[in-house]
């Protein structure tokens, strides 16, 4: 019987806090989405559920006491542009 050996490399991870300016962009996008749904969708249980979830997300992103963090592995961070996003992973700086 052969012995199975694995070498585990610890991948470095980046922990990024989303700054207020970027959180505000998400809030604007979510609010625009709510308006769009309201103008074209017929309200039913599914649409009402989406509307409810959007309001919750807006609240999360608007609340100054809620930190939103992204954790991303080094491989994903370094290959972000080639993963179909066509931009480098955003760099956020705290003021």
C-alpha positions as CSV (number, residue, x, y, z in Angstrom):
1,X,0.0,0.0,0.0
2,X,1.3,3.4,-1.0
3,X,1.3,6.2,1.4
4,X,-0.7,9.3,0.4
5,X,1.2,12.4,1.1
6,X,-0.1,15.9,0.5
7,X,1.7,19.1,1.0
8,X,-0.6,21.8,2.1
9,X,0.4,25.3,1.4
10,X,-1.3,27.9,3.3
11,X,-2.8,30.4,1.0
12,X,-2.6,34.0,2.1
13,X,-6.0,35.7,2.3
14,X,-6.8,39.4,2.1
15,X,-9.5,40.8,4.3
16,X,-10.9,44.0,2.9
17,X,-13.3,46.4,4.6
18,X,-15.6,48.1,2.1
19,X,-15.3,51.9,2.4
20,X,-18.4,54.1,2.8
21,X,-18.0,55.5,-0.8
22,X,-18.3,52.1,-2.3
23,X,-21.1,51.1,0.1
24,X,-23.0,54.2,-1.1
25,X,-22.5,53.0,-4.8
26,X,-24.1,49.7,-3.9
27,X,-27.0,51.4,-2.1
28,X,-27.7,53.6,-5.2
29,X,-27.6,50.5,-7.4
30,X,-30.0,48.5,-5.1
31,X,-32.4,51.5,-4.9
32,X,-32.3,51.8,-8.7
33,X,-33.1,48.1,-8.9
34,X,-36.1,48.4,-6.6
35,X,-37.4,51.3,-8.7
36,X,-36.9,49.2,-11.9
37,X,-38.7,46.2,-10.5
38,X,-41.6,48.4,-9.3
39,X,-42.0,49.9,-12.8
40,X,-42.0,46.6,-14.8
41,X,-42.8,43.7,-12.5
42,X,-46.2,42.5,-11.5
43,X,-46.2,42.0,-7.8
44,X,-46.4,38.4,-6.6
45,X,-44.8,36.5,-3.7
46,X,-41.5,36.2,-5.5
47,X,-41.2,39.9,-6.4
48,X,-42.3,40.8,-2.8
49,X,-39.6,38.5,-1.5
50,X,-36.9,40.1,-3.7
51,X,-38.2,43.6,-2.7
52,X,-37.9,42.6,1.0
53,X,-34.4,41.2,0.5
54,X,-33.3,44.4,-1.3
55,X,-34.6,46.6,1.5
56,X,-32.6,44.5,4.0
57,X,-29.4,44.8,1.9
58,X,-29.9,48.5,1.5
59,X,-30.2,48.7,5.3
60,X,-27.0,46.7,5.8
61,X,-25.0,48.9,3.4
62,X,-26.4,52.2,4.7
63,X,-25.8,51.5,8.4
64,X,-22.6,53.3,9.4
65,X,-22.1,50.8,12.3
66,X,-22.1,47.8,10.0
67,X,-18.7,46.8,8.6
68,X,-18.9,44.8,5.3
69,X,-15.8,42.7,4.7
70,X,-14.6,40.7,1.8
71,X,-12.2,37.8,2.3
72,X,-10.4,36.7,-0.8
73,X,-7.6,34.2,-1.3
74,X,-4.4,35.3,-2.8
75,X,-4.9,33.2,-6.0
76,X,-8.3,34.8,-6.6
77,X,-7.0,38.2,-5.8
78,X,-4.1,37.9,-8.2
79,X,-6.1,36.3,-11.0
80,X,-9.2,38.5,-10.7
81,X,-8.8,40.2,-14.1
82,X,-8.4,36.9,-15.9
83,X,-11.5,35.4,-14.2
84,X,-13.7,37.3,-16.6
85,X,-14.0,40.6,-14.6
86,X,-11.8,42.6,-16.9
87,X,-10.5,44.8,-14.0
88,X,-8.0,44.2,-11.3
89,X,-9.4,43.5,-7.8
90,X,-10.2,46.9,-6.4
91,X,-7.8,48.5,-3.9
92,X,-9.6,50.2,-1.0
93,X,-7.8,52.6,1.3
94,X,-9.2,53.7,4.6
95,X,-9.1,57.4,5.2
